[in-house]
Amino acid sequence: MRTVVRFYSHLQAPVVPTAYAPPVPRPVSLLGSPPVPERADATRNRELLLRTARALLDEHGAAGLSMDALAAAAGLGKGTVFRRFGSRAGLFAALLDEHERDFQAACLWGPPPLGPGADPVDRLVAFGHERLDLLARRGHLVREADAHLTRGANAPAAFARLHVRVLLQAAGVGGDVEVLAFNLLAVLEAPLARHVERAPDGPAQPSPQRLAAGWTDLVRRVVRPGG
C-alpha cells in the first residue's frame, strides 16, 4: 500500500494523512493544498515585504515592525501590505511559517538524529530539542502570530502529532500512541515553552537548556521505563 506524506504550513488547513513513511528526498515544497496562483508582480511584492520585514526585525525587534513601518521601508502602499497579510499578526504568521517549513523539512529529509537514519528514540529526543530551540530563537514570532493562528487551523500541529506517533510506534511503544503523542507535544507547546527565551537559569523561567534536558528525561522514561 502506498503511503502519503504531506507538508503542512501554518497558513493552510490540515489534511491529515493516514499513514507515514520517510519519502524519497525531493526539493522542499509546500504540499497539500496548492498555493493560490499570483501574478509575477504580486510574487515580487511578497518576497520584498518578507525580506524587508526580516531586516526590520533584525534591526528594531518585534516592537519596531508595524504595518506602517514595513510599507515605508519597502516603498509600497499600506494597502498592499494589508492585502498581503491581513493584519500585523498575519505578517508574523507568514514569517514564522518560513521557519516551520524548514523545521518540517529537517524532520523528513534532514540528517540524523532529527532526520531519517537514527534510532526512533533519538529522533524523538532531537525533535523536542529542535522544537524548543526554535521557540527560544523565534519566540517573538510565536507570540506576535498567536492572534492570527488561533483563528484558523494549526496544520503544523497535525504534522507534529503524526510524526511523533510514528516515532513512538517505531520505538515499540504500545497502548494509545495517538493520545501519548498528543500529551508529549503538549509539553513542547505549553505556555512556558512557547514564551521562554534565552535567559539565565531562574526558578520562574527555566532556560532552554533545562527544558531540553527535561524533554530528554521525559521521552526516555515514557519510551523505555526502567531503562
Residue frames as qw, qx, qy, qz and C-alpha x, y, z in Angstrom:
[[0.000, 0.888, 0.459, 0.000, 0.00, 0.00, 0.00],
 [0.406, 0.476, -0.023, 0.780, 1.35, 3.41, -0.94],
 [0.366, -0.647, -0.436, 0.508, 1.83, 5.84, 1.94],
 [0.210, 0.802, 0.230, 0.509, 1.40, 9.58, 1.73],
 [0.457, -0.408, -0.277, 0.740, 3.31, 12.39, 3.38],
 [0.146, 0.863, 0.308, 0.372, 2.05, 15.93, 3.28],
 [0.447, 0.033, -0.231, 0.863, 3.97, 19.07, 4.17],
 [0.183, -0.807, -0.561, 0.001, 1.99, 21.43, 6.36],
 [0.232, 0.368, -0.073, 0.897, 2.07, 25.19, 6.74],
 [0.021, -0.337, -0.565, 0.753, 0.71, 27.47, 9.44],
 [0.270, 0.322, -0.080, -0.904, -1.28, 29.12, 6.68],
 [0.516, 0.036, -0.651, -0.555, -3.31, 26.18, 5.38],
 [0.800, -0.271, 0.182, -0.503, -5.95, 23.85, 6.79],
 [0.309, -0.397, 0.865, -0.003, -4.71, 20.43, 7.95],
 [0.861, 0.202, -0.278, -0.374, -5.25, 17.38, 5.77],
 [0.487, -0.538, 0.675, -0.136, -4.05, 14.52, 7.95],
 [0.567, 0.321, -0.710, -0.267, -2.66, 11.50, 6.08],
 [0.901, -0.305, 0.013, -0.307, -3.50, 8.05, 7.34],
 [0.935, -0.147, 0.074, 0.315, -0.01, 6.64, 7.06],
 [0.010, 0.946, -0.314, -0.086, 3.55, 7.89, 7.03],
 [0.898, -0.069, 0.166, 0.401, 6.90, 6.75, 5.74],
 [0.263, -0.650, 0.259, 0.664, 10.06, 8.75, 5.04],
 [0.674, 0.705, 0.145, -0.166, 9.73, 9.98, 1.46],
 [0.752, 0.239, 0.169, 0.590, 12.32, 9.89, -1.25],
 [0.271, -0.543, -0.054, 0.793, 14.33, 13.12, -0.83],
 [0.330, 0.659, 0.499, 0.456, 12.93, 15.85, -3.02],
 [0.149, 0.348, -0.068, 0.923, 13.06, 19.64, -3.16],
 [0.045, -0.370, -0.675, 0.637, 11.37, 21.15, -0.13],
 [0.183, -0.283, -0.424, -0.841, 7.91, 22.34, -1.08],
 [0.399, 0.039, 0.500, -0.767, 4.59, 23.07, 0.48],
 [0.168, -0.125, -0.915, -0.345, 2.37, 20.07, -0.27],
 [0.113, 0.489, 0.740, -0.447, -1.31, 19.58, 0.33],
 [0.310, 0.851, 0.390, -0.166, -3.49, 22.47, -0.80],
 [0.596, 0.299, 0.207, 0.715, -1.72, 24.15, -3.71],
 [0.160, -0.449, -0.168, 0.863, -0.90, 27.84, -3.29],
 [0.406, 0.802, 0.383, -0.214, -3.18, 30.31, -4.99],
 [0.619, 0.329, 0.266, 0.662, -1.59, 31.41, -8.28],
 [0.125, -0.866, -0.147, 0.461, -0.41, 35.00, -8.19],
 [0.529, 0.837, -0.020, 0.139, 0.88, 37.47, -10.73],
 [0.740, 0.214, -0.227, 0.596, 4.60, 37.99, -11.10],
 [0.039, 0.598, -0.189, 0.778, 4.37, 41.46, -9.55],
 [0.720, -0.570, -0.004, -0.396, 2.46, 40.06, -6.57],
 [0.937, -0.113, -0.176, 0.280, 5.18, 37.46, -6.05],
 [0.483, 0.406, -0.214, 0.746, 7.85, 40.15, -6.17],
 [0.304, -0.651, 0.097, -0.689, 5.94, 42.28, -3.67],
 [0.879, -0.443, -0.096, -0.145, 5.50, 39.34, -1.28],
 [0.851, 0.035, -0.190, 0.489, 9.19, 38.47, -1.40],
 [0.231, 0.540, -0.156, 0.794, 10.14, 42.12, -0.97],
 [0.523, -0.648, 0.016, -0.553, 7.84, 42.53, 2.02],
 [0.929, -0.348, -0.107, 0.065, 9.11, 39.40, 3.79],
 [0.711, 0.226, -0.172, 0.643, 12.72, 40.34, 3.12],
 [0.006, 0.601, -0.119, 0.790, 12.12, 43.86, 4.41],
 [0.714, -0.591, -0.071, -0.368, 10.23, 42.56, 7.45],
 [0.910, -0.171, -0.191, 0.327, 13.13, 40.30, 8.39],
 [0.465, 0.373, -0.169, 0.785, 15.52, 43.24, 8.11],
 [0.308, -0.645, 0.037, -0.698, 13.30, 45.41, 10.34],
 [0.871, -0.456, -0.152, -0.096, 13.09, 42.60, 12.89],
 [0.810, 0.037, -0.206, 0.548, 16.85, 42.24, 12.98],
 [0.279, 0.421, -0.117, 0.855, 17.35, 45.97, 13.38],
 [0.297, -0.408, 0.141, -0.852, 14.47, 47.02, 15.63],
 [0.114, 0.055, 0.911, -0.392, 12.96, 43.86, 17.11],
 [0.020, 0.501, 0.850, 0.162, 9.29, 42.89, 17.09],
 [0.044, -0.739, -0.411, 0.531, 8.20, 46.22, 18.57],
 [0.021, -0.558, 0.282, 0.780, 9.65, 48.05, 15.58],
 [0.040, 0.065, 0.838, 0.539, 7.81, 46.00, 12.96],
 [0.391, 0.487, 0.481, -0.615, 4.48, 47.64, 12.20],
 [0.577, 0.556, 0.565, 0.196, 2.46, 47.64, 9.02],
 [0.166, 0.982, 0.013, -0.093, 3.24, 51.34, 8.54],
 [0.327, -0.726, 0.535, 0.283, 6.97, 50.81, 9.07],
 [0.630, 0.033, 0.721, 0.288, 7.01, 47.86, 6.68],
 [0.493, 0.766, 0.402, 0.094, 5.17, 49.76, 3.95],
 [0.028, 0.973, -0.182, -0.142, 7.52, 52.72, 4.26],
 [0.443, -0.560, 0.643, 0.278, 10.69, 50.61, 4.30],
 [0.596, 0.184, 0.735, 0.267, 9.54, 48.52, 1.33],
 [0.048, 0.261, -0.328, -0.907, 8.36, 51.53, -0.66],
 [0.158, -0.332, -0.839, -0.400, 4.87, 50.08, -1.09],
 [0.407, -0.440, -0.090, -0.795, 1.44, 51.29, -0.11],
 [0.317, -0.197, 0.738, -0.562, -0.01, 50.34, 3.26],
 [0.806, 0.182, 0.111, -0.553, -3.00, 48.82, 1.46],
 [0.688, 0.413, -0.590, -0.093, -0.68, 46.43, -0.36],
 [0.089, 0.321, -0.837, 0.433, 0.74, 45.26, 2.96],
 [0.532, 0.004, 0.554, -0.641, -2.71, 44.67, 4.46],
 [0.822, 0.308, -0.172, -0.448, -3.97, 42.88, 1.36],
 [0.542, 0.408, -0.731, 0.068, -0.99, 40.54, 1.52],
 [0.281, 0.104, -0.839, 0.454, -1.04, 39.69, 5.25],
 [0.424, -0.600, -0.625, -0.264, -4.40, 40.89, 6.58],
 [0.495, -0.858, -0.025, -0.136, -3.01, 42.12, 9.88],
 [0.008, -0.765, 0.612, -0.200, 0.19, 42.53, 11.84],
 [0.695, -0.263, 0.642, -0.188, -0.38, 39.08, 13.37],
 [0.878, 0.431, 0.202, -0.053, -0.78, 37.68, 9.85],
 [0.390, 0.815, -0.412, 0.122, 2.57, 39.19, 8.90],
 [0.293, -0.578, 0.727, -0.226, 4.26, 37.48, 11.84],
 [0.857, 0.062, 0.475, -0.190, 2.49, 34.22, 10.97],
 [0.764, 0.638, -0.095, 0.015, 3.98, 34.41, 7.46],
 [0.135, 0.757, -0.601, 0.219, 7.45, 34.99, 8.92],
 [0.579, -0.344, 0.685, -0.279, 7.00, 32.10, 11.37],
 [0.905, 0.310, 0.186, -0.223, 5.74, 29.88, 8.55],
 [0.541, 0.694, -0.473, 0.049, 9.13, 30.01, 6.84],
 [0.112, -0.515, 0.788, -0.319, 10.83, 28.60, 9.93],
 [0.760, -0.014, 0.510, -0.403, 8.09, 26.00, 10.40],
 [0.857, 0.481, -0.088, -0.163, 8.54, 24.70, 6.87],
 [0.336, 0.649, -0.656, 0.187, 12.31, 24.46, 7.36],
 [0.424, -0.354, 0.723, -0.414, 11.75, 22.53, 10.60],
 [0.871, 0.183, 0.316, -0.329, 9.39, 20.06, 8.93],
 [0.713, 0.610, -0.344, -0.040, 11.81, 19.55, 6.06],
 [0.053, 0.588, -0.756, 0.284, 14.60, 18.75, 8.53],
 [0.658, -0.146, 0.615, -0.410, 12.36, 16.18, 10.25],
 [0.876, 0.368, 0.197, -0.241, 11.51, 14.47, 6.96],
 [0.807, 0.550, -0.065, 0.202, 14.68, 14.75, 4.93],
 [0.026, -0.887, 0.411, -0.211, 17.43, 16.21, 7.09],
 [0.472, 0.359, -0.765, 0.251, 20.42, 14.43, 8.62],
 [0.722, -0.477, -0.498, 0.049, 20.10, 12.29, 11.75],
 [0.028, 0.200, 0.943, -0.265, 19.33, 12.36, 14.57],
 [0.397, 0.362, 0.260, -0.802, 16.43, 14.67, 13.63],
 [0.632, 0.393, -0.353, -0.566, 16.02, 13.18, 10.17],
 [0.982, 0.045, -0.064, -0.172, 15.87, 9.56, 9.00],
 [0.659, 0.464, -0.530, 0.265, 18.66, 7.14, 9.83],
 [0.030, -0.402, 0.671, -0.622, 18.78, 7.39, 13.62],
 [0.158, -0.267, -0.914, 0.260, 17.16, 5.33, 16.36],
 [0.188, -0.668, -0.520, -0.499, 13.50, 6.44, 16.72],
 [0.513, -0.732, -0.343, 0.289, 14.03, 7.37, 20.37],
 [0.454, -0.291, 0.110, 0.835, 17.00, 9.54, 19.44],
 [0.087, 0.379, 0.488, 0.781, 14.91, 11.13, 16.69],
 [0.347, -0.766, -0.512, -0.174, 12.14, 11.88, 19.17],
 [0.528, -0.603, -0.154, 0.578, 14.62, 13.46, 21.57],
 [0.344, -0.049, 0.305, 0.887, 16.09, 15.52, 18.73],
 [0.047, -0.622, -0.585, -0.518, 12.59, 16.58, 17.63],
 [0.406, -0.828, -0.371, 0.113, 11.90, 18.10, 21.04],
 [0.525, -0.441, 0.063, 0.725, 15.32, 19.74, 21.25],
 [0.251, 0.189, 0.443, 0.840, 14.91, 21.37, 17.84],
 [0.175, -0.732, -0.555, -0.354, 11.37, 22.48, 18.64],
 [0.477, -0.772, -0.248, 0.340, 12.43, 24.08, 21.91],
 [0.466, -0.247, 0.219, 0.821, 15.37, 25.74, 20.19],
 [0.113, 0.465, 0.530, 0.700, 13.05, 27.15, 17.54],
 [0.323, -0.824, -0.448, -0.123, 10.76, 28.53, 20.23],
 [0.545, -0.609, -0.079, 0.571, 13.71, 30.03, 22.09],
 [0.367, -0.101, 0.348, 0.857, 15.08, 31.72, 18.97],
 [0.097, -0.282, -0.511, -0.806, 11.76, 32.70, 17.41],
 [0.126, -0.482, -0.773, 0.393, 9.53, 33.12, 20.44],
 [0.102, 0.419, 0.085, -0.898, 8.81, 36.71, 19.42],
 [0.304, 0.059, -0.635, -0.707, 7.30, 35.44, 16.17],
 [0.273, -0.319, -0.908, 0.007, 5.17, 32.88, 18.02],
 [0.065, -0.483, -0.549, 0.679, 3.83, 35.48, 20.43],
 [0.192, 0.383, -0.124, -0.895, 3.02, 38.03, 17.75],
 [0.329, 0.050, -0.746, -0.577, 1.47, 35.42, 15.43],
 [0.059, 0.186, 0.919, -0.343, -0.73, 33.82, 18.10],
 [0.388, 0.430, 0.326, -0.747, -3.71, 36.10, 17.43],
 [0.513, 0.414, -0.459, -0.596, -3.69, 35.08, 13.76],
 [0.279, 0.183, -0.938, -0.093, -3.03, 31.37, 14.26],
 [0.186, 0.170, 0.835, -0.488, -5.74, 30.81, 16.87],
 [0.537, 0.395, 0.105, -0.738, -8.37, 31.96, 14.37],
 [0.734, 0.392, -0.420, -0.362, -7.55, 29.15, 11.97],
 [0.991, -0.133, -0.012, 0.014, -6.49, 25.54, 12.00],
 [0.227, -0.781, 0.571, 0.112, -2.94, 24.90, 13.15],
 [0.900, 0.351, -0.222, -0.135, -1.88, 22.49, 10.44],
 [0.342, 0.561, -0.699, 0.282, 1.70, 22.05, 11.76],
 [0.514, -0.327, 0.621, -0.494, 0.20, 20.54, 14.91],
 [0.933, 0.191, 0.115, -0.283, -1.30, 17.77, 12.76],
 [0.657, 0.570, -0.472, 0.145, 2.10, 17.16, 11.19],
 [0.044, -0.551, 0.698, -0.456, 3.79, 17.04, 14.62],
 [0.748, -0.168, 0.456, -0.452, 1.24, 14.60, 16.07],
 [0.931, 0.335, -0.078, -0.126, 1.63, 12.26, 13.11],
 [0.480, 0.629, -0.549, 0.268, 5.42, 12.46, 13.16],
 [0.255, -0.473, 0.687, -0.490, 5.68, 11.79, 16.91],
 [0.868, -0.023, 0.293, -0.400, 3.14, 8.97, 16.74],
 [0.860, 0.434, -0.268, -0.003, 5.13, 7.23, 14.01],
 [0.257, 0.589, -0.656, 0.396, 8.35, 7.56, 16.01],
 [0.551, -0.331, 0.568, -0.513, 6.64, 6.11, 19.10],
 [0.946, 0.165, 0.107, -0.258, 5.37, 3.16, 17.08],
 [0.688, 0.559, -0.435, 0.160, 8.81, 2.62, 15.56],
 [0.017, -0.544, 0.683, -0.486, 10.26, 2.57, 19.08],
 [0.426, -0.120, -0.896, 0.022, 7.88, -0.25, 20.02],
 [0.199, -0.002, 0.501, -0.842, 5.64, 1.77, 22.32],
 [0.121, -0.382, -0.893, -0.203, 2.25, 0.14, 22.84],
 [0.005, -0.578, -0.574, 0.580, -1.09, 1.47, 24.01],
 [0.303, 0.871, 0.386, 0.004, -2.82, 4.55, 22.67],
 [0.571, -0.112, 0.151, 0.799, 0.13, 6.18, 20.93],
 [0.117, 0.654, 0.373, 0.647, -2.11, 8.84, 19.40],
 [0.438, -0.867, -0.187, -0.147, -3.03, 10.19, 22.83],
 [0.741, -0.442, 0.047, 0.503, 0.54, 9.72, 24.05],
 [0.476, 0.285, 0.256, 0.792, 1.82, 11.80, 21.12],
 [0.133, -0.808, -0.298, -0.490, -0.73, 14.49, 21.94],
 [0.622, -0.769, -0.109, 0.096, 0.38, 14.58, 25.58],
 [0.714, -0.187, 0.129, 0.663, 4.08, 14.70, 24.72],
 [0.310, 0.482, 0.285, 0.768, 3.54, 17.58, 22.33],
 [0.322, -0.875, -0.294, -0.209, 1.60, 19.46, 24.99],
 [0.671, -0.543, -0.017, 0.504, 4.88, 19.70, 26.91],
 [0.479, 0.051, 0.297, 0.824, 6.52, 21.47, 23.96],
 [0.000, -0.554, -0.419, -0.720, 3.55, 23.72, 23.24],
 [0.408, -0.677, -0.524, 0.316, 2.88, 24.68, 26.88],
 [0.033, 0.985, 0.083, 0.148, 2.84, 28.42, 27.61],
 [0.556, -0.712, 0.311, 0.295, 6.16, 28.08, 29.42],
 [0.659, -0.021, 0.538, 0.525, 7.85, 26.57, 26.38],
 [0.395, 0.720, 0.442, 0.360, 6.13, 28.91, 23.93],
 [0.035, -0.978, -0.046, -0.198, 7.25, 32.03, 25.75],
 [0.709, -0.556, 0.181, 0.394, 10.68, 31.10, 27.06],
 [0.507, 0.826, -0.193, 0.152, 13.62, 32.94, 25.55],
 [0.746, 0.177, -0.389, 0.510, 17.33, 32.59, 26.05],
 [0.294, -0.801, 0.180, -0.489, 17.97, 33.76, 29.60],
 [0.103, 0.391, -0.822, 0.401, 19.96, 32.68, 32.68],
 [0.447, -0.303, -0.842, 0.016, 18.53, 29.86, 34.78],
 [0.207, -0.209, 0.363, -0.884, 15.98, 31.01, 37.30],
 [0.208, 0.201, 0.898, -0.331, 13.11, 29.48, 39.25],
 [0.456, 0.555, 0.326, -0.614, 10.48, 31.46, 37.35],
 [0.662, 0.672, -0.149, -0.298, 11.85, 30.78, 33.86],
 [0.806, -0.225, 0.476, 0.271, 13.91, 27.65, 33.17],
 [0.034, 0.615, -0.518, -0.593, 16.50, 28.08, 30.46],
 [0.780, 0.391, -0.297, -0.389, 16.16, 26.35, 27.08],
 [0.335, 0.406, -0.841, 0.127, 18.96, 24.02, 28.18],
 [0.293, -0.069, 0.795, -0.527, 16.98, 22.87, 31.23],
 [0.729, 0.302, 0.172, -0.590, 13.85, 22.41, 29.17],
 [0.642, 0.461, -0.569, -0.227, 15.77, 20.32, 26.64],
 [0.111, 0.281, -0.905, 0.300, 17.22, 18.15, 29.41],
 [0.500, 0.085, 0.593, -0.625, 13.73, 17.70, 30.84],
 [0.758, 0.388, -0.166, -0.498, 12.41, 16.65, 27.44],
 [0.454, 0.406, -0.793, -0.010, 15.16, 14.04, 27.09],
 [0.134, -0.129, 0.856, -0.482, 14.37, 12.64, 30.53],
 [0.637, 0.220, 0.333, -0.659, 10.63, 12.56, 29.82],
 [0.711, 0.415, -0.410, -0.392, 10.99, 10.79, 26.47],
 [0.370, 0.325, -0.862, 0.122, 13.31, 8.10, 27.82],
 [0.290, -0.028, 0.758, -0.583, 11.06, 7.49, 30.84],
 [0.699, 0.306, 0.166, -0.625, 8.00, 7.15, 28.61],
 [0.711, 0.458, -0.452, -0.284, 9.55, 5.08, 25.84],
 [0.679, 0.178, -0.678, 0.217, 11.84, 2.92, 27.94],
 [0.559, -0.691, 0.136, -0.438, 10.55, 2.92, 31.51],
 [0.855, -0.452, 0.253, 0.028, 13.04, 1.47, 33.93],
 [0.849, 0.389, 0.017, 0.357, 15.74, 1.54, 31.26]]
